[in-house]
Amino acid sequence: MNSEIRSLEPGEVWNRFADLNAVPRASKKEEQVITFMMDFGKKLGLETFKDETGNVIIRKPATPGMENRKMVVLQSHLDMVHQKNTATDFDFATQGIEMYVDGDWVKAKGTTLGADNGLGVAAIMAILESNDIPHPAVEALFTVDEETGMTGAKGLEPGVLRGEILLNLDTEEDDEIGIGCAGGVDITSSRSYKEEPVPEDTEAFRIAVKGLKGGHSGMDIHKGLGNANKIMNRMLFDGFENYGMRIASIEGGGLRNAIPRESSAVVVVDKVHREAFVFEFGELADAVKNELKTTEPSLEITATPVEKPGAVMELGVQEGITRALYAAHNGVYRMSADMEGLTETSNNIAKVAVGEGNVKISCLTRSSVDSSKTDLANALRATFELAGCDVELSGSYPGWQPDVNSPVLKVLREKYETLFKEKPEVAACHAGLECGILGQNYPEMDMISFGPTIRGAHSPDERAGIASVRKFWTFLREILKDIPEKA
């Protein structure tokens, strides 16, 4: 499997990617990959150090003849999203990612691939160890915890970096040059409830929503994909309204930045309503699948008899939570009026956990306009507070405001057109890039973002284009040759 990956071209990038993917690197658990990267830099004899947050910085002098060019920061994040299919037996804490080639794509067996942002990391590693690639002085910045709060970028102190230009290698379309991104804020709603005895003469069911595509809660939010938590709540709301169904537990979704693919709930229904409930459940399930048949052809919604649970939710709390989840906005909230096709503001209802007397609902709201982000966050807060929840807003980070007059943008545009005989797409993206945060402490640094084509990031369908990686690698090397001279 991974030996097949090592035979791909460009070998210097794919081999470093295979090395990286052998190392566990979950967000907030990057100890092993930090050690791996520190060892990599030191073995090359390069200046290598770690800051207090855990970011790794490696400096490499300019190649002969390039000493008078501006110093370049090459930046990618070390952590990856850990997601797997339910049927996949895999331990992210101990196993390396199992990769394989499928046509022009590299994929992983039932898990996320880690191309986001592992291919950027691998390309930087290849530059650092190269002996024949002309480049100015390079400062490699490998940040931590990008996926769950961008705390690495937030923790990078002013004055650590010396570079004047930053190339962020975390864009996921190879014909796109990124000049802006969305900011975000985490919204966590929680409350307790009294567990009540299971009513007599009831029958228990496990309701399951699965087979959804999932994906990146920013880059994919405009695609009309199904959200397992919203679909599950629709089924629960209907069962409660029509048959007095009671909820024992819900477990839906996972990571804040991934569109939830699966949800499971245990419920009870009066035996007298069993046949009617099963019939109407099937009717609604078919209707939902029909609504989503184009975007979610593999969606499954089932109700399977199970043993009775030990308790159910307090009735008033159940009613309030299901109504709040129905009312809470999910998906695109507003499209940009200034940049065609760009999602300005959105929300992802990422995780719903109900059981043992506690409710916890996690959302990630994104926007390229700070006031719009606040507006949607307040709407969500009000919705869940009306259901008796305590709501916490945390982890807020700024967007990256586009600079169409950026000098490095001019370099990249001209280089792209020369190399590939077409114009690149210059755009902002509806995802969190670290440029906005880094720019707060390094406001004079000229920043740009680009990368290879990656599909299905943050889901087990994640895949990276092989031809696209070749294109990206060519582009990066040629950019480094044309970095402007120092003022």
N, C-alpha and C positions, 0 to 999 in steps of 0.2 A: 504493500500500500504506500507507505511513506517513501520507499525506495523509488517508486514510480514518480513521485513528486520531485525527487532529487534529480531525475533525468530531464526535467523540463528546462526550457530556456526562457529567461536568462538564469543560468545555473547559480550565479552568485546570489540572486535574490531568493529563489526557491529553496536553496540549501539553507540559507539563514532562516527562512520561514519555517522549514521543517525542524531546525534546531529549536527555534522559539516555541513551536507548538508541542514540543516534548516536555515543556515546563508548565506546571499549573500556574495560572495567573488570573484568578478571580479578582474582581474589584474588592478592595480593602483587605485582600489576602495575597499581596504581591511579593512577600518576603523572598520566595524562591526565584522569581524572575528578576528582582532587584539584584540579588547575588549573582545570577547568571549574567546580567548586563555589566555589573561591576567587574567580574572576572574577564569578560570579553574585552573591555576597554584596557584593562591592565595588561593582559596578555599581548595586546598590540603595542604596548609601551606608550600609550597615550595618557594625557592628563585626564584622570577619571575620579569623580567624587559624587557624593550623595548629599542632598540638602536635608534639612530637618524634617521635611514632609515625606521624603522618600524618593523624590525625583532624582534621576541619574543624569549627570552632565558629563559628556566626553568631548574633549577638544582635540582637533587635529590641525596642524599647521597647513598653510597654503602650499600647493605644489609649486615647483620652480616656475617663475615667470608670472605667478598669480598673486604675489605678495601685496601688491598695491590695490587689490580689489576689496570691496566691502566684505566684512565677515558675515557669514550666513548661519543662521540658526535653522537646523533641520529638526522638525518636531513631530513626534507621534506619541501615542499613549500605550503603556505596557499592558494594561488590563484588558480583559475581554469579557463579553457577556456569556455566562454559562447557562445554556438552555439545552434540554434534550427531550426527545419524544418519550412519552410514558412507557412505551414498550422497550426502550433502549436501556440496556444494563451497562451503566458507565459511571465511574467515580471521578469527577473532575479534580478532586483533591490529590489523586494519586496517579491518574492515567494521562498520557499524552493524547492529543487529538488524532483520531484515526482518519486519515485523508485518502481520497482516491480521485482518479480522473474520469470524468464523464463527458466525452466529446471535447468541447473547448472550455470546459469548466472544471475547476477543482472544488470538490465537496467534502463533507465529513459524514461519517456513518452515524446518522441519527442524532447528531449534536450540532451546535454552532461550530463554525469553522475557525473563527478567530482572525479572519482576514481583516476585519474591523478591529483594531488598527494594526494587526500583525504584519500586513504587507508593507505598510509604511515603515514600521520598525525594521523589518528585514532589509528594505532598500537603504535605509540609513546605515545599518550595519555593513552592507556591501560597500558603501562609499567609504566608511571608516577603514575598512581593511584593504581597499584597493591600492594598487601601485601604479596604475596606468590611466586613471581618470583625472583630467585637469580640474582643479577646483580652488576657490579661494579658501582662506581659513574657515574652518567649519566648527560649529558648536552644536553637538547633537544633544537635544533635550528630550529625554524619555520621561514623560509624566506618568503619575499613578492615579488610580481611582477616577478616571474620566467618566466612566459609565454610570457611576452612582453618586454623583455630586460634584465632579470636577475639583475635588479637594487638592489634587496635586497642583493644578494650575493656580488655584486660589492661594496655595501656600508658598508659591515661588516668590521670594523676596525681591524687591528692587535692588539692582546693582549686581545680581549674580551673573546675568547674561551680559556679554560684550558685543554681540552681533547687532548689525543695523538692519538686516532683512531677515524675516522669518518665513520659511516655507513649511506650512502645515500639510502633512501628507495624509489627510483624513477625509478627502472628498471621494464619493463613490460612483462617479460617472467620469469616464476617461476623456470625454470631450468638454468637460466643464471646468472652469476656473472660478473658484469660490472667493467672493469678496465681502461676504456678510453671512450672518447666521442668527438663529433665534436664541433668546434667553429662556430661562425656565424657572419654575418654582414647584416644589413638592407640597402636596396638600394631603395631610393625614387626618382622617376623621375616625374617632373612636368613642366607644361608650360601653358600659356594662349593662347587663340585664339579669333578671331573675330567671333561673331555669324552672320550668313548670313540668309537672308529671305528664307523661304521654296520655292523652285521652283514651279511655277504654273503647273497645270495638273499632279500632283503627288498624289500618294496614300500612306498612312502611315501604317506601320506594327510594331508590337511588337515581336521581336525575343526573344525566351526564351530557355535557356539551363538549364535543371534540371534533377534530378533523379540520379546524380552521388553519389558515395559513400563518397567522401572526405576522410579525415583522417589526420594523423600526417604528417606534411611536411618533417620530417626527417625519422622517423621509417618506413613510408609507401611509401616513394618516389620511391623506386626501384620496386614497384609492378605493374607498368604500368597503374595506374589509370588515368582516364580522368581529365583534368584540365579545368574547365568551361571557364576560360578566354581565353585559347588557342583555345578551340573549337569555342567559340563565334567569336574570331577574324578571324578564318578560314571562317566562314559563311559570315562575313562582307567583308572580302577581296574579296571573290568570287563574292558577289553581286555588289561590287564597280567595279571590273575589267570587269565584263560582262554586267552590266546594269546601271552603273553610280549611284548606290545607295548612298544616303547621310545619314549621321549619325546625329541624334539629341542628343542622350544620351546613355551612357553605365553605368551599375552598376553591377559589377561582383566580387564575392568573398568577403572576409571580413578580418579575422585575418591572420596575417603574417605567423603563424605557422600551419595553416590549409590548406590543399589542397582544392581549391575552388570547391564547389558543384553546384553552381547556378550562372547564369548570365542573365541579361535582357538588351535589347537595343531597342530603338525606332529609326526607319529609314523611309526614304521615297524613293519611286521608281516611275519613270515616268509611267503614266497610260498605255501608249502604250506598255510598257514592262511587264505589270502586269502578264499575263498568263505565259509568258516565265520565268519570275523570280520565280513565285510560283512553276512551274514545276522543274526548275533546283535546286531550294532550296531543294525541297523534295528529288531529286536524291542525292544531296550531303549529306543531313541529313541521308539518308538511308546508304550511304557509310560509314559515320563516325560511325554510330551505329553498322554497320557490323564489322568495324575494332575493336571496343571495346566491342563486344558482350560477350566475355568471362569475362572480368574484370568489365564491366559496363552494366549488362543486363537490368537495369531500366532507362537507359539514354533516355531522351526525348528532341527533338529539334523541336521547332514549330515556325511558323510565323502567327500571328493573326492580322487581320485588326483592326486599332484603329484610333482615331481622330488625325488629323494633329497636330504636335508640333508647338511651336511658332517660332522656328529657327533651323538651322542646323549648323554643324561645318564648319569653313572655309575650303575650298576644299583642299588647299595645306597642311594644318595641318592634316586633315583627312588622306590624302594619306601617309604622313610621319609616323603618329602614327600606322596605320594598318600595314605598312611595318616593323616598328620597333618591334611591338609585334610579328609579324611572325618570325622575325630573332632572337628575344631574346630567349636564351636557357631556357628550362624548363625541370626539371627532373634530372636524373643522368648525371653528367658531366664526372666523372671518378671513376672507382672502385679501391679499394686499391690493390696495388701490394704486400703488406706485410701481409695482413690478409684476407684470402679467404672469399668471400661473403660479405665483408664490403663495403658499399658505402663510398668512400672517399670524393667526392665533388658533390654538387647538388645545384639546384636553384628551388625555388617555386615562380611563378608569382602569388602572393597572391590576389591582389586587383587591379581592373581597374575601375576608376571613371571618366566619361566624362560628362560634362554638364555645362550650364551657363557660358561658356567661359573659363573653366578650365579643364585640364587633370591632373590626378594623378595616377601613377602606382607604386605599392609597391611590392617589392620582398624580399625574405629572402634567402641568400646564405649561405650554410653550408660547412664545410670541417674539417677533422681531420689534414690536413696539411695547415699551415698558408699561405704558398706561393701559393698553389693551390686556396685557398679561394680568395686571392688577384687577381690572374689571372682571375678567372671567374667574380669577381666583376668588374674588369676593362673592360672585354669584354662586360658586360651588360651596364656599364656606357658609353662606346663608342657607342654602338648600339642606346641608347636613346638620347645621345648628337647629333648624326647625324640627329635625328628627331627634333632637336631644343629644347630639354628638358634641364632644369637644374637638375643635378643629385647630390643627397646627399648620402654619405655613413655614417651610424651612428650605434650606439649601438653595436660596434664590441666587441666580447668576445672570449677568447682563448679556445682551445680544452684542453682535459685532456689526457696527454701522458701516455700510459699504463706502469705499473711497474710489470713485471711478477715475480719479486723477493719480492713482498710485503709480509711482515710477516702476516698481517691479511688475505691476500689471501690464505695463507697456512692453516690458521685456518678454513676458510670457505670451502675450498675444502675438507678437511678431514671430517669436520662436515657433509657436504652434502652427501658424499659417505657413511658415517656411518648411517645416518638417512634414506636415500632414495635408497641405494643399487645401485647407478649408479653415473657416473661422471657428474658434472655440465658442462655447456658450459661457458667457460671463454672467454669473448669477449669485444670488444669496440662497441659502438653503434653510429649510425648516427643521434644523437639528442643532444640537448644541456643539459648537466647536470651541476649542480652548482659546482661540484668538481674542475673543471679546474680553475674557478674564485677563489674559496675559497683557492685553493692551492697556489695562488700568494701571499696571506698574511699569509698563514700557510704552508710554504713549507716542514716542517718536519712532518706534520700530515700524517699518513698512512690512505688512503682512499679506500673505496670499495663501490659498489652499487648493490642492489638486490631488489626484490619486487615480488608481485603477478602478475599473468597473466591478462593483460588488453588488450582488442581489440578495435579498432576504436577510439582511443583517439583523442580528438579535433573535434569529429563529433557527431551528434545525435545517431549514431550507437554504441557509446562507451558502453562497457560492461565489467564486472569483473567476473572472475571465482570463484564460491563459494568454490569448493574443493581446488582451488589454494590458496585462502586466508587462509584456514586452514593449508595448507602446509607452506606458508610464515610465519604464526604466530608461528608454531612449530620451524621453522628454526631460526627465530629471537631470540626466548627465549633460544634455545640451544646454539646459538652463544655467548650470553651474559654470559652464565655459563663458557665458555672457554676462556674468554679474558685473555691474558698473564699478568703476574705480572709486576709491575713497575721495571724499571732497577735499 
